[in-house]
Amino acid sequence: MGFSEELKKKLSDDHDKSDKIFNAALSIALTDRNVYRKAVYRFWKVYEMIEETMDELQGDCPELQQLYFPTLFRSEAFEDDVLYFYDGELPEDENSPALEEYKQKIQADVAGDPVVLIGYLQTMQMAILAGGGILRPMIVRVLGLKKNYPLGVKALDWPEGFSTAATKKLYNERLDALELSEDQKTAIFEAKRGVFAMNNKLIKEVIYSTESRDVLLGICKKVSAVCLLFMLLAIIYIMFLS
């Protein structure tokens, strides 16, 4: 079994739980652009941290060099999306305990062995490769972004002629070809598990924010009891999975 398949199988439960939390949270975030943009801002910062760390370390780490795919770097596209949602101006750094914890965890993990960054890279880059095409049309439709497409979803978009299937195949082949010790594999497993946990914290930070509560209260005054029940169940579901 190749290492890419090991990552998939050993962490399938963590991945499944994270997906459920993300999907439930997305149903709430998409109720209002001001809520959704807070999520976009946070994931912009996450990709920026990971990619800057990759640029810093890959020159002296052959394993990271093998997984250096500039086309998969998403921070610049995320920045464009942030600019779109914040009316052309980048917001001041938000007070985000989850982002600060994320940053410290990345720094601590790679301090011992730069190879551990693979856990972050593989998780976040494969997430957009696998799910970007599914999420993009839904977000465009719900938030009314068709007129200015791809603004607002550039991070989920790819250049003309880009093949997600071919890129995933090449990525996994490169990953499987790496000569990693068992200790390095274990460290990457744990880093990847940590990414799922940190992403969940980011999402919950947005959902429990003041803006999100205000939006939900406003919706309570307008929507039917069925819609309100659906949103309340989504929040309870997130709390249950935490």
Sequence and secondary structure as in RCSB ss.txt:
>XXXX:A:sequence
MGFSEELKKKLSDDHDKSDKIFNAALSIALTDRNVYRKAVYRFWKVYEMIEETMDELQGDCPELQQLYFPTLFRS
EAFEDDVLYFYDGELPEDENSPALEEYKQKIQADVAGDPVVLIGYLQTMQMAILAGGGILRPMIVRVLGLKKNYP
LGVKALDWPEGFSTAATKKLYNERLDALELSEDQKTAIFEAKRGVFAMNNKLIKEVIYSTESRDVLLGICKKVSA
VCLLFMLLAIIYIMFLS
>XXXX:A:secstr
  HHHHHHHHTHHHHHHHHHHHHHHHHHHTT HHHHHHHHHHHHHHHHHHHHHHHHHGGG HHHHHT  GGG  H
HHHHHHHHHHTTTS       HHHHHHHHHHHHHHHH GGGHHHHHHHHHHHHHHHHHHHHHHHHHHHT GGGTT
TT GGG   TT  HHHHHHHHHHHHHH    HHHHHHHHHHHHHHHHHHHHHHHHHHTSHHHHHHHHHHHTTS H
HHHHHHHHHHHHHHHH 
